[in-house]
Amino acid sequence: MMDLKRFQRVPDITGGDDRDTELLKEMAREARDYITSFRWCPEIEAMYLAHGVGGIIALFLAQFSQRIGGTDDRLWIVVGDLPSAYMVVEPDDSPADALERYCGLMEDWIAAVRDKRELGEVYSVAAKPTAEDADLLESRIGFLLAEIIPRATQLSG
C-alpha cells in the first residue's frame, strides 16, 4: 500500500520557496481541471502532490469518491511544461515509477509521429503530430529522465 504521508495534500502544498509553492499550487489546479474535464471522472475525494518542480512538472495522485467504471479509484496525473496525462496507479508504485511510465507513453507517441504510424494506437497527446513537436517533447522527456526522475527516486527510496 502506498504511503501517502510522503505526499503533500492539496491545497497544503509548500515548495522550496514562495515562487515554487505558488507554481505548484497553480499546477494542482491545472491537474484538477484536466482530470475533471473527462466525463467519466467521479468526484475527487483528495489530491496529493507526489513530486514536483514548479512550472516544469508535477505528479499528483487523485483519489476518487468511487471507482471509475468499477475498477480504479485512484489515478496519477502529470501536468507541467509538457503534455498532461493520467495513468492508472499500479501496486507498489512510486512517483519515479509513474514518471518513468509517463516518459514511456510520450516516447511511444514520439516514435509513432516519426514513423508516421496511426496515433490511435498510442496515448493521446495534446500536441501537433509534427516532427518539430516530437523533437520538443523528446527534449523535455530527456530532461525528465536525466534530472527529475533521479531526484524522485532518491526521495522515494
N, C-alpha and C positions, 0 to 999 in steps of 0.2 A: 504494500500500500504506500502511496506517495505521501511524503512528509510535508504537509502544507505549511508547517511552521517556518520552513526555509524561504517561503514566498511572502511577498508583501500584499496584503489585501487592498484591493481598490475600494475606496479612494485614498487610503492611508499610505500613499507611496512617498518615499523620500529617496532622492537621488544623491549623487556625490556632492552637489551644490544646489543652490536655488534654481539656476537655469536648467540643470539636468532634471530636477524634480518637476519643474513646470513642463518640460518637454515630455517626460514620462507620463504625466497626468493627461496631457493632450493625446498621447498615443493610446492611453487607456480608453479615452472617449472614442477615438478612431476605431479601436478594436471592438468596442461595444456596438458602434454604429455599423461596422462591417458585418458582424455576425447577425445582428438583428435585422439586417436588410434581406436575409433569406426567409422566405415564407415559413419554412419548416422550423425555424428557431423558437424553442419554448422560452418561457420566462427565465431570465438569468437569476439564479439564486445567489451566486457570489462570483467575483472575478479576482484573480491574483496575478501580480507581476511575478513571473518566474525568473526572467532575466531581461535586462535591457540596457541600452546605451542611448540616452535621449537624442532624438532626432535621427538616429541611424537604424536601430532595430529594437523591437520589444517583443517578447514572447509572453503571452498571457494564458492562463488556464481559466476557462469558463466552466462553472458548474451550473447545471440547469435544474429547474424545479421538477422536470420529468424527463424521461428518456426520449431521445429522438428516434422516431419510428420503432420504438420498442427496444432499441439497442443501447446507444451511448448516452450517458448523462453528463459527460464532460468532453470538452474539445480544447486543443491547443489553438491559439490564434496568433499569427505573426503579422505585425504591421511595421511600417517604417519607410525608409528611403528605398523601397523595393516593393514588388507586388505583395498585396495582402493575401493570406491563405489561412485555411483552417485544416486541422488534421485530427484524427482520432487519437486519443490517449491510449497508448499500449501499456500492458502490465509492466511494472518496474521501469517506466520511462523516466528519464531525467531531462532537464532543459536542454542539455547538449544533444541527447538523442533526438529530441523533437527538432532542434535546429538543423541537425545533420539530415534528418528526413526531409525537412523543408528544402534544403540545398539539393537533395536528390530529385525532388519534384521539379524544381526550377531547371536543373541540368537536363532532365528529360524534355522539358519544353524547349530549351535552347537547342538540343540535338534535333528535335522534330522540326523546328523552324529552319535550321541549317540544311537538313536533309530534305526539306520541302515535303515532309510527311503530313498525314492527316492529324490536325491538332485535337480532334475529338478523342484521340487515344491517350492524351496526356492531360495533366492537371490544367484546368482553365486558368490562364494568366491574363491579367488586365494590362496587356501591353500589345503594341502592334507587332504582328509576326514578321518583323523585318530583321535583316542581318544586323543592322545598327542597334536595334533594341536587344537582340540576342547578345551582342557584344557588351552592351552596357550592363545587362543583367549578369553576364558571366563575370565581369569585373567585380560587381558587388558580391556575388557568391564567393568568389576567390577571397575577398576581404573577410567575409564571414568565416570561411574555413580556416584562414590563416590567423585572424586576430580575435574574433568574437567567440567562436566555439571553444578554443582552448581555455579562455577565461571562464566560460560557463562550465567546462569540465572541472576546472580547479575548484570552483565554488560548490559544485555538487559532490565532489569527491570527499 
